Amino acid sequence: LMTTLQASFRAEAAIERTPAEILSSLNESLYERSDQTKFATFFYASYEESSQILHYANGGSFPPIVLSSDGKISKLQRGGTLVGISRESTYKEGIIKLKPGDLVAIYTDGIIDQEDERQEPYDESRLIEFLRDNLHLSLNDIIEKLFATLLAFGQNNMKDDMTIVLLRNNKP
């Protein structure tokens, strides 16, 4: 499944297309080439540094979090359903202008599903609080501290794979 998705994505990303168009093509390709019970979540974005515009489409992923330097939270939800689940799936493009200092956090469910000893999940509210509290740190330091926090939260046990990608607009 991942090999098919990766190969299709590489081919689609080489062509000038919007994130929504790329997700629509990936959806069709995955639907045609794999078992009907197989699907994927997929988030794709492109960033125009000169205009500070982020174009994105969300294919069933947890909505990435945008944390502004003033503390305002928004989520990148625009898109559609899981990729590969239905031939008729359509995807819409979202567009957001990032202000100076804005932080975008794109993450997998392993981050918020990490459990403590009572089997309570770390959850999205804790992730948002963590990001707010550490917004002043470098991206590498945020990631290192987050993984240390998640491991401590789960008593050094990982429930699932964990991935996070951070983007900060450093342009004044």
Residue frames as a rotation matrix with the C-alpha (Angstrom) as fourth column:
LEU 1
0.568 0.823 0.000 0.00
0.823 -0.568 0.000 0.00
0.000 0.000 -1.000 0.00
MET 2
0.584 -0.393 -0.711 2.69
0.094 -0.836 0.540 2.50
-0.807 -0.382 -0.451 0.99
THR 3
-0.531 -0.793 0.299 4.85
0.382 0.091 0.920 1.60
-0.756 0.603 0.254 -2.01
THR 4
-0.174 0.586 0.791 1.92
0.976 -0.007 0.220 2.24
0.134 0.810 -0.570 -4.36
LEU 5
0.800 0.528 -0.286 1.06
0.581 -0.799 0.152 5.49
-0.148 -0.288 -0.946 -2.61
GLN 6
0.228 -0.812 -0.538 4.67
0.124 -0.524 0.843 6.69
-0.966 -0.259 -0.019 -2.57
ALA 7
-0.646 -0.467 0.604 5.24
0.610 0.159 0.776 5.93
-0.458 0.870 0.182 -6.25
SER 8
0.145 0.797 0.586 1.97
0.955 -0.269 0.129 7.61
0.260 0.541 -0.800 -7.23
PHE 9
0.775 0.129 -0.619 2.76
0.418 -0.839 0.348 10.65
-0.474 -0.528 -0.704 -5.10
ARG 10
-0.231 -0.945 -0.231 6.20
0.270 -0.290 0.918 11.10
-0.935 0.149 0.322 -6.67
ALA 11
-0.595 0.065 0.801 4.67
0.803 0.065 0.592 11.03
-0.013 0.996 -0.091 -10.14
GLU 12
0.440 0.875 0.201 1.87
0.855 -0.477 0.206 13.44
0.276 0.081 -0.958 -9.20
ALA 13
0.610 -0.231 -0.758 4.10
0.412 -0.725 0.553 15.89
-0.677 -0.649 -0.347 -7.31
ALA 14
-0.492 -0.848 0.198 6.35
0.582 -0.151 0.799 16.26
-0.648 0.509 0.567 -10.37
ILE 15
-0.356 0.490 0.796 3.44
0.782 -0.310 0.541 17.84
0.512 0.815 -0.273 -12.26
GLU 16
-0.982 0.045 0.181 2.31
-0.117 -0.904 -0.411 21.40
0.145 -0.425 0.893 -11.44
ARG 17
-0.155 0.963 -0.218 -0.95
0.355 0.260 0.898 20.73
0.922 0.062 -0.382 -9.62
THR 18
0.006 0.252 0.968 -2.79
-0.792 -0.589 0.159 21.97
0.610 -0.768 0.196 -6.58
PRO 19
-0.850 -0.295 0.436 -2.75
-0.519 0.614 -0.595 19.85
-0.092 -0.732 -0.675 -3.40
ALA 20
0.012 0.937 0.348 -6.44
-0.589 0.288 -0.755 19.02
-0.808 -0.196 0.556 -3.96
GLU 21
0.596 0.160 -0.787 -5.75
-0.791 0.288 -0.540 17.81
0.140 0.944 0.298 -7.50
ILE 22
-0.460 -0.836 -0.301 -2.85
-0.692 0.549 -0.468 15.69
0.556 -0.007 -0.831 -6.26
LEU 23
-0.702 0.249 0.667 -5.01
-0.480 0.527 -0.701 14.08
-0.526 -0.812 -0.251 -3.56
SER 24
0.422 0.894 -0.153 -7.76
-0.701 0.214 -0.681 13.38
-0.576 0.394 0.716 -6.09
SER 25
0.333 -0.388 -0.859 -5.27
-0.767 0.419 -0.486 11.64
0.549 0.821 -0.158 -8.39
LEU 26
-0.758 -0.629 0.171 -3.75
-0.593 0.556 -0.582 9.69
0.272 -0.543 -0.795 -5.49
ASN 27
-0.262 0.766 0.587 -7.21
-0.638 0.319 -0.701 8.63
-0.724 -0.558 0.405 -4.40
GLU 28
0.662 0.542 -0.517 -8.09
-0.735 0.334 -0.590 7.31
-0.147 0.771 0.620 -7.85
SER 29
-0.020 -0.784 -0.621 -4.74
-0.715 0.445 -0.539 5.55
0.699 0.433 -0.569 -8.24
LEU 30
-0.824 -0.300 0.480 -4.91
-0.565 0.499 -0.658 3.88
-0.042 -0.813 -0.580 -4.82
TYR 31
0.064 0.942 0.329 -8.53
-0.702 0.277 -0.656 2.89
-0.709 -0.189 0.679 -5.32
GLU 32
0.687 0.220 -0.692 -7.75
-0.713 0.389 -0.584 1.23
0.141 0.895 0.424 -8.67
ARG 33
0.040 -0.842 -0.537 -4.52
-0.544 0.433 -0.719 -0.48
0.838 0.321 -0.441 -7.61
SER 34
-0.877 -0.423 0.228 -5.27
-0.405 0.395 -0.824 -1.87
0.258 -0.815 -0.518 -4.18
ASP 35
-0.626 0.632 -0.457 -7.70
0.702 0.712 0.024 -4.01
0.340 -0.306 -0.889 -2.26
GLN 36
0.005 0.754 0.657 -10.96
0.197 -0.645 0.738 -2.17
0.980 0.126 -0.152 -1.49
THR 37
0.807 0.298 -0.509 -10.30
0.522 0.041 0.852 -2.50
0.275 -0.954 -0.122 2.26
LYS 38
-0.103 -0.927 -0.360 -7.01
0.962 -0.184 0.201 -0.58
-0.252 -0.325 0.911 2.03
PHE 39
0.708 0.290 0.644 -6.82
0.432 -0.899 -0.071 3.17
0.558 0.328 -0.762 2.34
ALA 40
-0.322 -0.871 -0.371 -4.57
0.917 -0.190 -0.350 5.86
0.234 -0.453 0.860 3.79
THR 41
0.759 0.341 -0.554 -4.64
0.455 -0.887 0.078 9.25
-0.465 -0.312 -0.829 5.42
PHE 42
-0.149 -0.803 0.577 -2.68
0.985 -0.172 0.015 11.86
0.088 0.571 0.816 3.51
PHE 43
0.723 0.253 -0.643 -1.92
0.338 -0.941 0.010 15.52
-0.603 -0.225 -0.765 4.08
TYR 44
-0.089 -0.750 0.655 -0.19
0.996 -0.062 0.064 17.51
-0.007 0.658 0.753 1.36
ALA 45
0.777 0.277 -0.565 0.83
0.332 -0.943 -0.006 21.15
-0.535 -0.183 -0.825 1.40
SER 46
0.008 -0.794 0.607 2.96
0.932 -0.213 -0.292 23.54
0.361 0.569 0.739 -0.60
TYR 47
0.466 0.053 -0.883 4.33
0.623 -0.728 0.285 26.78
-0.628 -0.683 -0.373 0.80
GLU 48
0.417 -0.303 0.857 5.05
0.662 -0.545 -0.515 29.93
0.623 0.782 -0.026 -1.17
GLU 49
-0.125 -0.571 -0.812 7.69
0.976 -0.220 0.004 31.70
-0.181 -0.791 0.584 0.87
SER 50
-0.868 -0.281 0.410 7.42
0.398 -0.887 0.235 35.01
0.297 0.367 0.881 -1.02
SER 51
-0.279 0.857 0.433 3.68
-0.308 -0.507 0.805 35.40
0.910 0.092 0.405 -0.31
GLN 52
-0.875 -0.130 0.466 3.70
-0.483 0.248 -0.840 33.37
-0.007 -0.960 -0.279 2.95
ILE 53
0.175 0.975 -0.136 0.76
-0.984 0.175 -0.010 31.35
0.014 0.135 0.991 1.59
LEU 54
-0.822 -0.296 0.487 0.28
-0.348 0.937 -0.018 27.68
-0.451 -0.185 -0.873 2.46
HIS 55
0.010 0.778 -0.629 -1.88
-0.944 0.215 0.251 25.68
0.330 0.591 0.736 0.02
TYR 56
-0.850 -0.328 0.412 -3.03
-0.477 0.811 -0.339 22.32
-0.222 -0.485 -0.846 1.40
ALA 57
0.136 0.893 -0.429 -5.48
-0.741 0.379 0.555 19.44
0.658 0.243 0.713 1.16
ASN 58
-0.560 -0.240 0.793 -6.23
-0.785 0.461 -0.415 17.05
-0.266 -0.854 -0.447 3.99
GLY 59
-0.123 0.464 -0.877 -7.14
-0.600 0.669 0.439 13.48
0.790 0.580 0.196 3.06
GLY 60
0.648 0.579 -0.494 -8.51
0.002 0.648 0.762 12.14
0.761 -0.495 0.419 6.34
SER 61
-0.370 -0.838 -0.401 -5.55
0.558 0.145 -0.817 13.07
0.743 -0.526 0.414 8.55
PHE 62
0.224 0.311 -0.924 -5.87
0.915 -0.394 0.089 14.68
-0.336 -0.865 -0.373 11.94
PRO 63
0.819 0.103 0.564 -6.11
0.386 -0.827 -0.409 18.38
0.425 0.552 -0.717 11.08
PRO 64
-0.267 -0.959 -0.094 -2.70
0.823 -0.176 -0.540 19.99
0.501 -0.222 0.836 11.47
ILE 65
0.559 0.382 -0.736 -2.56
0.774 -0.559 0.297 22.73
-0.298 -0.736 -0.608 14.09
VAL 66
-0.067 -0.546 0.835 -1.59
0.537 -0.725 -0.430 26.32
0.841 0.420 0.342 13.34
LEU 67
0.425 0.094 -0.900 -0.48
0.881 -0.273 0.387 28.20
-0.210 -0.957 -0.199 16.43
SER 68
0.529 -0.193 0.826 -0.07
0.315 -0.859 -0.403 31.95
0.788 0.473 -0.394 16.00
SER 69
-0.557 -0.826 -0.091 2.45
0.450 -0.208 -0.868 33.89
0.698 -0.524 0.488 18.05
ASP 70
-0.536 0.448 0.715 -0.53
-0.685 -0.727 -0.058 35.61
0.494 -0.521 0.696 19.75
GLY 71
-0.819 0.127 0.559 -1.77
-0.356 0.651 -0.670 32.18
-0.449 -0.748 -0.488 20.95
LYS 72
0.185 0.933 -0.308 -4.65
-0.881 0.018 -0.473 31.79
-0.436 0.359 0.825 18.47
ILE 73
-0.641 -0.302 0.705 -5.24
-0.080 0.941 0.330 28.21
-0.763 0.155 -0.628 17.30
SER 74
0.296 0.732 -0.613 -6.63
-0.898 -0.005 -0.440 27.14
-0.325 0.681 0.656 13.94
LYS 75
-0.121 -0.258 0.958 -6.75
-0.030 0.966 0.257 23.77
-0.992 0.002 -0.125 12.17
LEU 76
-0.567 -0.170 -0.806 -6.11
-0.791 -0.163 0.590 22.78
-0.232 0.972 -0.042 8.58
GLN 77
-0.295 0.588 0.753 -9.24
-0.122 0.759 -0.640 20.72
-0.948 -0.281 -0.152 7.94
ARG 78
0.416 0.562 -0.715 -10.10
-0.740 -0.247 -0.625 21.50
-0.528 0.789 0.313 4.34
GLY 79
-0.741 -0.643 -0.195 -9.76
-0.635 0.574 0.517 18.51
-0.220 0.506 -0.834 2.03
GLY 80
0.146 0.783 -0.605 -11.79
-0.800 0.453 0.393 15.35
0.582 0.426 0.692 1.99
THR 81
0.856 0.309 0.414 -12.02
-0.497 0.712 0.496 11.79
-0.142 -0.630 0.763 3.18
LEU 82
0.207 -0.773 0.599 -9.46
-0.167 0.575 0.801 9.01
-0.964 -0.266 -0.010 3.43
VAL 83
-0.084 -0.350 -0.933 -7.44
-0.972 -0.177 0.154 8.35
-0.219 0.920 -0.325 0.26
GLY 84
-0.834 -0.286 -0.473 -8.41
-0.467 0.822 0.326 5.19
0.295 0.493 -0.819 -1.63
ILE 85
-0.774 0.550 0.314 -11.69
-0.006 0.489 -0.872 4.49
-0.633 -0.677 -0.375 0.12
SER 86
0.307 0.912 0.272 -14.04
0.456 0.110 -0.883 5.55
-0.835 0.395 -0.382 -2.71
ARG 87
-0.376 -0.407 0.832 -13.60
0.923 -0.092 0.373 6.32
-0.075 0.909 0.410 -6.38
GLU 88
0.332 0.663 0.671 -15.99
0.702 -0.649 0.293 9.28
0.630 0.374 -0.681 -6.00
SER 89
0.359 -0.224 -0.906 -14.02
0.807 -0.413 0.422 11.03
-0.469 -0.883 0.032 -3.24
THR 90
0.462 -0.224 0.858 -13.29
0.486 -0.746 -0.456 14.68
0.742 0.628 -0.236 -3.95
TYR 91
-0.012 -0.593 -0.805 -10.87
0.978 -0.175 0.114 17.02
-0.209 -0.786 0.582 -2.21
LYS 92
0.858 0.289 0.425 -10.97
0.361 -0.927 -0.098 20.75
0.366 0.237 -0.900 -1.65
GLU 93
-0.169 -0.981 0.099 -7.96
0.694 -0.190 -0.694 22.99
0.700 -0.049 0.713 -1.30
GLY 94
0.777 0.274 -0.567 -7.37
0.608 -0.559 0.564 25.11
-0.163 -0.783 -0.601 1.76
ILE 95
0.030 -0.747 0.664 -5.33
0.546 -0.544 -0.637 28.28
0.837 0.381 0.392 1.68
ILE 96
0.828 0.157 -0.538 -3.90
0.551 -0.399 0.733 30.10
-0.100 -0.904 -0.417 4.68
LYS 97
0.397 -0.720 0.569 -1.56
-0.056 -0.638 -0.768 33.06
0.916 0.273 -0.293 4.94
LEU 98
0.383 -0.357 -0.852 0.97
0.888 0.398 0.232 32.44
0.256 -0.845 0.469 7.67
LYS 99
0.906 -0.096 0.412 1.84
-0.188 -0.964 0.190 35.42
0.379 -0.250 -0.891 9.81
PRO 100
-0.082 -0.995 0.065 5.35
-0.446 -0.022 -0.895 35.96
0.891 -0.102 -0.442 11.14
GLY 101
-0.653 -0.297 0.697 6.01
-0.756 0.207 -0.620 33.49
0.040 -0.932 -0.360 13.97
ASP 102
0.474 0.880 0.031 3.12
-0.879 0.475 -0.028 31.13
-0.040 -0.014 0.999 13.07
LEU 103
-0.701 -0.630 0.334 3.87
-0.631 0.767 0.121 27.47
-0.332 -0.125 -0.935 13.77
VAL 104
0.348 0.749 -0.564 2.27
-0.880 0.468 0.078 24.64
0.323 0.469 0.822 11.78
ALA 105
-0.559 -0.456 0.692 2.29
-0.687 0.722 -0.079 21.18
-0.464 -0.520 -0.717 13.40
ILE 106
0.292 0.540 -0.790 1.45
-0.835 0.547 0.065 18.20
0.467 0.640 0.610 11.16
TYR 107
-0.564 -0.503 0.655 1.32
-0.806 0.509 -0.302 14.99
-0.181 -0.698 -0.693 13.20
THR 108
-0.459 0.388 -0.799 0.23
-0.197 0.832 0.518 11.37
0.866 0.396 -0.306 13.18
ASP 109
0.536 0.831 0.147 -2.21
-0.383 0.084 0.920 9.80
0.752 -0.550 0.363 15.62
GLY 110
0.249 -0.519 -0.818 0.63
0.685 0.691 -0.231 8.13
0.685 -0.503 0.527 17.54
ILE 111
-0.725 -0.501 0.472 1.42
0.098 -0.754 -0.650 11.53
0.681 -0.425 0.596 19.11
ILE 112
-0.390 0.646 0.657 -2.02
-0.829 -0.557 0.056 12.11
0.402 -0.522 0.752 20.62
ASP 113
0.616 0.631 -0.472 -2.79
-0.398 0.766 0.505 8.42
0.680 -0.123 0.723 21.25
GLN 114
-0.475 -0.827 -0.299 0.26
-0.025 0.352 -0.936 7.89
0.879 -0.437 -0.188 23.48
GLU 115
0.586 0.802 -0.114 -1.09
0.009 0.134 0.991 6.56
0.810 -0.582 0.071 26.80
ASP 116
-0.221 -0.574 0.789 -0.10
-0.865 -0.259 -0.431 7.02
0.451 -0.777 -0.439 30.42
GLU 117
-0.967 -0.254 -0.019 -0.26
-0.213 0.849 -0.484 4.30
0.139 -0.464 -0.875 33.08
ARG 118
-0.444 0.883 0.152 -4.06
-0.119 0.110 -0.987 4.76
-0.888 -0.456 0.056 33.38
GLN 119
-0.503 0.130 0.855 -4.39
0.805 0.432 0.407 4.33
-0.316 0.893 -0.322 29.60
GLU 120
0.575 0.582 -0.575 -5.36
0.331 -0.808 -0.488 7.98
-0.749 0.091 -0.657 29.22
PRO 121
0.384 -0.449 0.807 -4.27
0.905 0.008 -0.426 9.41
0.184 0.893 0.410 25.87
TYR 122
-0.625 -0.677 -0.388 -1.93
0.693 -0.711 0.122 12.39
-0.358 -0.193 0.913 25.59
ASP 123
0.286 0.929 0.236 -4.66
0.880 -0.157 -0.449 13.93
-0.380 0.336 -0.862 23.36
GLU 124
0.086 -0.188 0.978 -4.78
0.796 -0.577 -0.181 17.03
0.599 0.795 0.100 21.23
SER 125
0.892 0.293 0.345 -5.37
0.058 -0.830 0.555 19.48
0.449 -0.475 -0.757 24.08
ARG 126
0.686 -0.718 -0.119 -2.09
0.263 0.092 0.960 18.45
-0.679 -0.690 0.252 25.74
LEU 127
-0.030 -0.691 0.722 -0.27
0.988 0.089 0.126 18.75
-0.151 0.717 0.680 22.40
ILE 128
0.418 0.258 0.871 -1.64
0.497 -0.867 0.018 22.28
0.760 0.426 -0.491 21.91
GLU 129
0.997 -0.062 0.035 -0.67
-0.061 -0.494 0.867 23.26
-0.036 -0.867 -0.496 25.46
PHE 130
0.371 -0.918 0.142 2.82
0.639 0.363 0.678 21.81
-0.673 -0.161 0.722 24.91
LEU 131
-0.026 -0.369 0.929 3.25
0.956 -0.280 -0.085 23.77
0.292 0.886 0.360 21.66
ARG 132
0.747 0.357 0.561 2.04
0.194 -0.924 0.329 27.01
0.636 -0.137 -0.760 23.30
ASP 133
0.926 -0.371 -0.065 4.45
0.015 -0.136 0.991 26.56
-0.377 -0.919 -0.120 26.20
ASN 134
0.123 -0.951 0.284 7.40
0.474 0.307 0.825 25.86
-0.872 0.033 0.489 23.90
LEU 135
0.850 0.328 0.413 6.70
0.512 -0.328 -0.794 28.18
-0.125 0.886 -0.447 20.98
HIS 136
0.810 -0.561 -0.170 9.84
-0.530 -0.825 0.197 30.19
-0.251 -0.070 -0.965 21.83
LEU 137
0.132 -0.791 0.598 12.14
-0.107 0.588 0.802 27.20
-0.985 -0.170 -0.007 21.22
SER 138
-0.555 -0.360 -0.750 13.78
-0.799 -0.021 0.601 26.23
-0.232 0.933 -0.276 17.92
LEU 139
0.410 0.745 -0.526 11.91
-0.858 0.510 0.055 23.62
0.309 0.429 0.849 15.85
ASN 140
-0.118 -0.539 -0.834 14.53
-0.136 0.841 -0.524 20.96
0.984 0.052 -0.172 16.66
ASP 141
-0.941 -0.244 0.232 14.28
-0.236 -0.013 -0.972 21.73
0.240 -0.970 -0.046 20.38
ILE 142
-0.124 0.969 0.212 10.46
-0.982 -0.089 -0.169 21.56
-0.145 -0.229 0.963 20.26
ILE 143
0.442 0.290 -0.849 10.63
-0.575 0.818 -0.020 18.13
0.688 0.497 0.528 18.61
GLU 144
-0.488 -0.708 -0.511 13.26
0.002 0.584 -0.811 16.77
0.873 -0.397 -0.284 21.03
LYS 145
-0.879 0.180 0.442 11.36
-0.476 -0.257 -0.841 18.05
-0.037 -0.949 0.312 24.06
LEU 146
0.113 0.983 -0.143 8.03
-0.990 0.123 0.064 16.73
0.080 0.135 0.988 22.72
PHE 147
0.281 -0.023 -0.959 9.38
-0.289 0.951 -0.108 13.21
0.915 0.307 0.261 22.21
ALA 148
-0.813 -0.561 -0.158 10.98
0.024 0.238 -0.971 13.23
0.582 -0.793 -0.181 25.67
THR 149
-0.608 0.675 0.418 7.64
-0.775 -0.389 -0.498 14.39
-0.173 -0.627 0.760 27.10
LEU 150
0.336 0.773 -0.538 5.70
-0.863 0.482 0.153 11.69
0.378 0.413 0.829 25.21
LEU 151
-0.137 -0.464 -0.875 8.09
-0.022 0.884 -0.466 8.93
0.990 -0.045 -0.131 26.32
ALA 152
-0.968 -0.193 0.163 7.87
-0.146 -0.096 -0.984 10.09
0.206 -0.976 0.065 29.95
PHE 153
-0.249 0.959 0.137 4.06
-0.967 -0.238 -0.093 10.28
-0.056 -0.155 0.986 29.65
GLY 154
0.618 0.504 -0.604 4.01
-0.620 0.784 0.020 6.65
0.483 0.362 0.797 28.46
GLN 155
0.636 -0.457 0.622 6.64
-0.484 0.392 0.783 5.40
-0.601 -0.799 0.029 30.98
ASN 156
-0.352 -0.889 -0.293 9.13
-0.719 0.056 0.693 4.88
-0.600 0.454 -0.659 28.13
ASN 157
-0.445 0.309 0.841 6.65
0.539 0.842 -0.024 2.73
-0.715 0.443 -0.541 26.17
MET 158
-0.756 0.240 -0.609 5.50
-0.585 -0.666 0.463 3.79
-0.294 0.706 0.644 22.73
LYS 159
-0.021 0.858 0.513 1.97
-0.122 0.507 -0.853 2.71
-0.992 -0.080 0.094 21.84
ASP 160
0.768 0.336 0.545 2.30
0.526 0.154 -0.836 3.55
-0.365 0.929 -0.058 18.14
ASP 161
-0.278 -0.837 0.471 4.65
0.956 -0.290 0.047 5.16
0.097 0.463 0.881 15.67
MET 162
0.524 0.381 -0.762 4.94
0.540 -0.840 -0.048 8.91
-0.659 -0.386 -0.646 16.15
THR 163
-0.382 -0.596 0.707 5.67
0.917 -0.339 0.210 11.50
0.114 0.728 0.676 13.49
ILE 164
0.597 0.514 -0.616 5.52
0.519 -0.833 -0.192 15.28
-0.612 -0.205 -0.764 13.63
VAL 165
-0.265 -0.594 0.760 6.52
0.924 -0.383 0.023 17.87
0.277 0.708 0.649 11.06
LEU 166
0.312 0.308 -0.898 6.86
0.633 -0.772 -0.045 21.50
-0.708 -0.555 -0.437 12.12
LEU 167
-0.163 -0.294 0.942 6.91
0.861 -0.509 -0.010 24.59
0.483 0.809 0.336 9.91
ARG 168
0.189 0.192 -0.963 7.48
0.706 -0.709 -0.003 28.11
-0.683 -0.679 -0.269 11.24
ASN 169
0.615 0.020 0.788 7.15
0.627 -0.619 -0.473 31.32
0.478 0.785 -0.393 9.28
ASN 170
0.099 -0.704 -0.704 10.34
0.865 -0.289 0.411 33.19
-0.493 -0.649 0.579 10.17
LYS 171
-0.414 -0.217 0.884 9.78
0.760 -0.616 0.205 35.88
0.500 0.757 0.421 7.58
PRO 172
-0.771 0.103 -0.628 9.27
0.414 -0.669 -0.618 39.32
-0.484 -0.736 0.473 9.17
